[in-house]
Each structure stands twice: as C-alpha cells, then as structure tokens.
C-alpha cells in the first residue's frame, strides 16, 4: 500500500496512524478530523478535566510520527469504494489504497442543545471547556438527563461544586446498564447521600428556555424540572453517515468481522466508537465498545491487519474505569449485555467488592468497587482462556 487514509483524528485514529508508522509504513498517510484540534484524550473530559484536576495540555497525545498529512476541521462526507476515494466537505476527494474508519460518535442530543444557552452535551474538549466554566460559577440548579456513566460523573462533579443537582434517568437505577445492579445500587446510595435528586423511569421531552437561555427540562409525563444548567447525557450515535451510500452495513456503527475489516471489503478497517465488531466471548455477536482501552486495542489491530493483509482477530477484553463520589470503579468485559450478577469477592456493604456479571450462564463482565487490585485475578478465573486483561 502506498496511500492510507484515516478518517477520525480521534484516539483510535491517532493510534492507527501511530501503529502504521511504527510498523514501517512509509507511504502517504492522511488523517481527516472534523474538529480543528490534533488528537487528544477524551477519557478525562467528564472526570479530571471537568473538575479542573487536568488542564488542556494534559489531554494532548504524542505525535504519531513524521510525515502525517493532517486535514483538521474537515469532515468526511462520502466514500466511493470502487474508486477508493473519500469525499471531504462534499467538494474534494482524497484517494486511498487502505482506509481506516475511526470517525467516532456524537451525542444523541446535539441538536437539542443547539442555540440554547447553558444547555450542554459532552463529547469534545470544547464542550467540556464550556461546561466546566458553567459549573465553576455560582451555585445553580443543574439537571443532568441520562443515567449512564457520563451522566453519573457529571452529576457527581456538579453536586461536588455545590450545585442543586438533579439526575433524570429512564431506568430504575442509574449506571445499572453500564456496571450491573450491585455496584450501581451502591452508587445510587452515594448520589443520594451527596444530595443528588434522582428522578427514575423518566425521559426528557424537551428543554424549556426563555430569551435563548435554558429554564427547565420538561419530562415526558409533563413534569417540569427547573434548571439553570441542563446537560443532555443520553448516549451517542456512531458517525457513519458518510458511509451510508457506499453499501456497507452501518446500522449502529460500521459492521466489521473479527479482524476488524469491514464486512465485504478488505481495504477498509474500523476501530473505536464508530464500529460494531464480534468478540469471541460473545459467540460472534457484533457489539459497539465505547471505551478508551478498546479504541487503542482495536486501532492497533486494525492498522496491523490492513497493512499486512493479516486476519488476526480482536480478542482483547474491553476495560474501563471511573470514580464517582469518591468510589473507584473498574470493569472488564461487556457489562451492558448482562442480565444477572453475583458478588464473587468482598461485599458491597463493606464498599469493597468484585462482582461477576452474567448473560445466562456465561460470564460477560467483572466490575470492582474500590478493589482494582483484585479485578484481574478474578477476571482470569472467569475467562482463563482469554488471557490477562491489560491494566488501565
């Protein structure tokens, strides 16, 4: 290959480019990114960056190598697989021999907050910077919509800054989909102890605003929750619209095989939030994995397979971590696919435990509560043939 294009100046895109240069690719390497920034780490945005413990410089990633052509502030808007060209901003074309799809995802409610002052989503460093400046001001009424990890992290930060904080969640227990019920139940108690008001089994119908500034969140049951700051943390959608006309399977992300090649095309690979891929723990089922470590693992494998024409399978276990109200959480596997749980070490009541999560009889995840040093040992017992999870 003489010409490789990476779409997405993301963590996955960065590591794909870095891997290609590290493996000796000396052809033209072009990275196309919709943001004006060089690649940076999104992981701290809802954590240390939002609290002020990490500054902007602490997010920057190292240079992937010499002779990378950066097309920043430019958006991929189409691809022609037969001609092997990517269309940028609907007017220019960039040719490729190999294509890495690392275009990430976007918040579901980006349009909802558009043009409404003090209404936020959190995805980019610019989003995080605006939200951080709002939260570090005087005490206000903050409403967070969405009970996943991002919503829980933001609610924890907001109440820690002294804001009157409400968390609206469509389910019963926030973060249960992400962490399983035992750990999520403990975090629910911490939310309440910290003063976060929880509104379960509720969805936002719309934002209310006056003179362009948010004044409240109207719920589907017509309840109005007053707000001076509203954060929509209702999940993401993969940025794959630019691939739709190419005939690839892009339902909820680019569908890839075990080697992370796009189904039906050996010149296209995918990595990160934009991709659905099978993992042998799931018996061939395709899943999106929106975590820092998986973006790196997938990007490294995808770039290697693309360059060498190899078909090594993605088998690294997804893993992630967070801290909410001071509780340290680490996880390995696919908690979102579980339907039952079992504490296998420690006790939730003692605030230190490891929980195994199962889908039927199959263990699909392990989650630790203030017990990160015990997680890997238990993960190895659950999946002895999958190898040691790399520590975060």
C-alpha positions in Angstrom: 0.0 0.0 0.0 1.2 3.5 -0.9 -1.6 5.6 0.4 -3.6 5.1 3.6 -6.4 7.5 4.8 -7.5 7.6 8.5 -10.9 9.2 8.9 -11.1 10.5 12.5 -8.5 12.5 14.4 -9.6 10.6 17.5 -7.9 8.4 20.0 -8.5 5.4 17.7 -7.4 7.4 14.6 -4.2 8.6 16.4 -3.2 5.1 17.4 -4.0 3.7 14.0 -1.6 6.3 12.4 1.0 5.7 15.1 0.8 1.9 14.5 1.2 2.3 10.8 4.3 4.4 11.1 5.7 2.1 13.9 5.3 -0.9 11.6 7.3 0.9 8.9 4.6 2.2 6.5 6.4 4.9 4.6 3.7 5.9 2.1 1.3 8.8 2.2 -0.7 8.9 5.5 -3.6 11.3 5.7 -5.7 11.9 8.9 -9.0 13.6 8.4 -10.6 15.1 11.5 -13.8 17.1 11.9 -12.5 19.0 14.9 -9.8 21.7 14.5 -7.7 20.1 17.1 -4.9 17.5 16.8 -5.9 14.2 18.5 -6.4 14.4 22.3 -7.6 12.1 25.0 -11.4 12.3 25.7 -11.3 10.0 28.7 -10.6 12.8 31.3 -13.2 15.2 29.8 -16.0 14.0 32.2 -13.6 13.4 35.0 -10.4 15.2 35.8 -10.7 17.9 33.2 -14.2 18.8 34.3 -13.1 19.0 37.9 -10.0 21.1 37.0 -7.5 18.5 38.1 -6.3 18.2 34.5 -5.6 21.1 32.2 -5.9 21.3 28.4 -2.2 20.4 27.9 -2.7 17.2 29.8 -5.1 15.9 27.2 -2.7 16.1 24.2 -1.5 12.8 22.7 2.0 12.3 21.5 2.8 12.8 17.8 2.1 9.6 15.8 5.2 10.1 13.7 6.7 12.1 10.9 5.1 12.9 7.6 1.4 12.7 8.6 -0.8 14.9 6.5 -3.4 16.4 8.8 -6.8 17.5 7.3 -8.3 19.1 10.5 -11.6 21.0 10.7 -12.6 18.9 7.7 -15.4 16.4 7.6 -15.6 13.2 5.6 -18.9 13.3 3.8 -18.7 10.3 1.5 -16.7 7.4 0.2 -16.5 5.6 -3.2 -15.3 2.1 -2.5 -14.8 1.2 -6.2 -12.7 4.3 -7.0 -11.2 4.3 -3.5 -11.7 7.9 -2.7 -13.0 9.7 0.4 -15.0 12.9 -0.2 -14.2 15.7 2.2 -16.6 18.6 2.9 -18.7 17.4 -0.1 -16.2 19.0 -2.6 -12.7 17.5 -2.5 -11.5 13.9 -2.9 -8.7 12.1 -1.1 -7.6 8.8 -2.7 -6.6 5.7 -0.7 -5.3 2.2 -1.0 -6.3 1.4 2.5 -9.0 3.2 4.7 -9.3 3.3 8.5 -12.7 4.2 9.8 -12.2 5.9 13.2 -14.8 8.6 12.9 -16.1 8.1 16.4 -19.6 9.1 17.7 -21.6 12.1 18.5 -24.1 12.9 21.3 -27.7 11.9 20.5 -28.9 15.3 21.8 -26.5 17.6 20.0 -29.5 19.2 18.1 -31.5 19.6 21.3 -29.0 21.9 22.9 -28.1 23.8 19.7 -28.6 27.6 20.3 -29.8 27.2 23.9 -27.5 29.0 26.4 -26.4 26.9 29.4 -27.6 23.7 27.7 -24.8 21.2 27.1 -23.7 17.9 25.7 -20.3 16.5 26.5 -18.2 15.0 23.8 -15.4 17.3 22.7 -12.9 19.4 24.6 -14.7 22.5 23.6 -17.9 21.0 25.1 -16.1 20.2 28.3 -14.5 23.6 28.5 -17.8 25.4 28.2 -19.4 23.1 30.8 -16.5 23.4 33.2 -16.8 27.2 33.1 -20.5 27.0 33.8 -20.1 24.6 36.7 -17.3 26.5 38.3 -19.5 29.6 38.6 -22.0 30.4 41.3 -24.3 27.7 42.7 -27.2 26.9 40.3 -29.8 24.4 39.6 -28.2 21.7 37.4 -30.3 19.0 35.7 -28.5 16.1 34.1 -30.5 13.9 31.7 -29.1 10.4 31.3 -28.1 7.8 33.9 -25.1 6.3 32.2 -21.5 6.7 33.3 -21.2 10.2 31.7 -24.4 11.4 33.4 -23.4 10.0 36.7 -19.9 11.5 36.5 -21.3 14.9 35.7 -23.9 14.8 38.4 -21.1 13.8 40.9 -19.0 16.8 39.8 -21.9 19.2 39.8 -23.0 18.4 43.3 -19.4 18.5 44.4 -19.2 22.1 43.2 -22.2 23.0 45.4 -24.9 22.9 42.7 -28.5 21.8 43.4 -28.3 18.7 41.2 -31.0 16.5 39.7 -30.3 13.4 37.7 -33.1 12.2 35.3 -32.8 8.5 34.3 -35.0 6.4 32.0 -34.4 3.3 34.0 -34.7 2.4 37.7 -31.1 2.6 38.9 -28.6 4.9 37.2 -25.5 3.2 35.8 -27.0 -0.3 36.2 -26.7 -0.9 32.4 -23.0 0.1 32.5 -22.0 -1.5 35.8 -24.5 -4.1 36.9 -27.1 -3.7 39.7 -24.9 -4.3 42.8 -22.4 -1.6 42.1 -25.0 0.8 40.6 -27.1 0.4 43.7 -24.2 1.4 45.8 -23.6 4.5 43.6 -27.3 5.3 43.8 -26.9 5.5 47.6 -23.8 7.7 47.2 -25.7 10.0 44.9 -28.5 10.5 47.4 -26.0 10.9 50.3 -24.3 13.6 48.3 -27.6 15.4 47.7 -28.3 14.5 44.1 -32.0 14.2 43.4 -32.8 11.1 41.3 -35.8 11.0 39.0 -36.1 7.4 37.7 -38.2 6.0 34.9 -38.4 9.4 33.2 -37.4 10.8 29.8 -36.9 14.4 28.7 -39.5 15.7 26.2 -37.8 19.0 25.5 -35.7 21.8 27.0 -37.6 24.9 28.1 -35.9 28.3 27.6 -36.5 32.0 27.8 -34.7 34.6 25.7 -32.4 31.8 24.5 -31.3 30.6 27.9 -32.4 27.3 29.4 -35.0 27.5 32.2 -36.0 23.9 32.7 -36.4 20.4 31.4 -39.9 19.2 30.6 -40.3 15.4 31.1 -42.5 13.1 29.1 -45.1 12.9 31.9 -45.3 16.8 31.7 -43.4 17.3 34.9 -41.2 20.4 34.7 -37.8 20.4 36.4 -36.4 23.9 36.8 -32.8 24.3 35.5 -30.2 27.0 35.2 -27.8 24.4 33.6 -29.0 21.4 31.6 -26.7 18.6 30.5 -28.0 16.0 28.0 -26.1 12.8 28.6 -28.3 10.4 26.7 -25.8 8.4 24.8 -24.2 8.6 21.4 -24.7 7.7 17.8 -21.8 6.5 15.6 -20.5 8.9 13.0 -21.0 6.7 10.0 -23.5 8.7 7.9 -20.7 9.4 5.4 -20.5 5.6 4.7 -24.2 5.1 4.1 -24.2 5.4 0.3 -21.2 3.1 -0.1 -23.3 -0.1 0.5 -21.6 -1.0 3.8 -23.5 -2.3 6.8 -23.6 0.8 9.1 -26.6 0.0 11.3 -25.5 1.3 14.7 -21.9 1.5 13.5 -19.7 0.0 10.8 -20.1 -3.8 10.9 -16.7 -5.5 10.9 -15.5 -9.0 11.1 -13.2 -10.5 13.7 -10.2 -8.9 12.0 -11.9 -5.5 12.1 -12.1 -5.4 8.3 -15.4 -4.0 7.2 -17.8 -6.8 6.1 -17.3 -7.4 2.4 -14.3 -5.1 1.9 -10.6 -6.0 2.6 -9.4 -2.4 2.0 -11.4 -0.9 4.8 -10.9 -1.5 8.6 -12.6 0.1 11.6 -11.8 1.0 15.2 -13.3 2.7 18.1 -16.8 4.1 18.8 -17.8 4.0 15.1 -17.5 0.2 14.9 -19.5 -2.9 15.7 -17.3 -6.0 15.9 -17.5 -9.6 17.2 -15.6 -10.8 20.2 -15.3 -14.5 20.9 -16.6 -14.0 24.3 -19.9 -13.1 22.6 -20.1 -16.0 20.3 -19.8 -13.9 17.1 -22.3 -11.3 18.1 -21.4 -7.7 17.0 -21.1 -5.1 19.7 -20.1 -1.4 19.9 -17.4 -0.8 22.6 -17.1 2.8 23.6 -14.1 2.8 25.9 -10.6 4.2 25.9 -8.7 1.0 26.0 -10.8 -0.7 23.3 -10.2 2.2 21.0 -6.4 1.7 21.3 -6.6 -2.1 21.1 -8.9 -2.1 18.0 -6.9 0.7 16.3 -3.6 -1.2 16.8 -5.1 -4.5 15.4 -7.0 -2.8 12.6 -3.9 -0.9 11.3 -1.7 -4.0 11.6 -4.2 -6.2 9.7 -4.7 -3.5 7.0 -1.0 -3.0 6.4 0.0 -6.7 6.4 -3.2 -8.2 4.9 -3.5 -10.4 8.0 -6.7 -11.6 9.7 -5.8 -11.7 13.4 -9.0 -11.5 15.5 -9.9 -8.9 18.1 -9.7 -10.7 21.4 -8.6 -8.0 23.9 -11.1 -7.6 26.7 -12.8 -4.2 26.9 -11.9 -2.4 30.1 -12.7 0.9 31.6 -12.8 2.8 34.9 -14.3 5.8 36.6 -14.5 7.5 40.0 -18.0 8.7 41.2 -18.4 10.3 44.6 -15.0 9.0 45.5 -15.8 5.4 44.7 -13.3 3.8 42.4 -14.8 1.6 39.7 -13.0 -0.7 37.3 -14.6 -3.1 34.8 -13.6 -5.7 32.3 -15.8 -7.2 29.6 -19.3 -6.3 28.4 -21.5 -5.2 31.4 -24.2 -3.9 29.1 -25.0 -7.4 27.9 -25.5 -8.9 31.3 -28.9 -9.9 32.9 -27.8 -11.1 36.3 -24.9 -10.6 38.8 -23.1 -12.2 41.6 -20.6 -10.8 44.2 -17.6 -13.0 44.0 -15.3 -11.2 46.4 -15.8 -8.8 49.3 -19.1 -7.2 50.0 -21.0 -4.2 48.5 -22.0 -3.1 52.1 -18.3 -3.0 53.0 -17.7 -0.8 50.0 -15.1 -3.1 48.5 -16.1 -5.9 46.2 -15.7 -7.6 42.8 -18.9 -8.5 41.0 -19.3 -11.0 38.2 -21.9 -10.2 35.6 -23.6 -13.0 33.5 -25.7 -13.3 30.5 -27.5 -16.6 31.3 -24.7 -18.9 32.5 -22.0 -17.1 30.6 -19.8 -14.5 32.5 -19.6 -11.4 30.3 -18.1 -8.9 32.7 -16.4 -8.3 36.1 -16.7 -5.0 37.9 -14.8 -3.9 41.0 -15.8 -1.4 43.7 -12.7 0.1 45.4 -10.9 -3.2 44.6 -9.0 -2.6 41.4 -6.1 -4.7 42.6 -8.3 -7.8 42.9 -10.1 -7.4 39.5 -7.5 -9.1 37.2 -7.2 -12.2 39.3 -10.9 -12.7 39.3 -11.2 -11.9 35.6 -8.6 -14.6 34.8 -10.6 -17.1 36.8 -13.8 -16.2 34.9 -12.0 -16.3 31.5 -8.9 -18.5 31.8 -8.5 -18.9 28.0 -8.8 -15.2 27.2 -5.6 -14.1 28.8 -4.7 -11.4 31.3 -6.5 -8.1 30.9 -4.1 -5.3 30.5 -4.4 -2.9 33.5 -5.8 0.5 32.7 
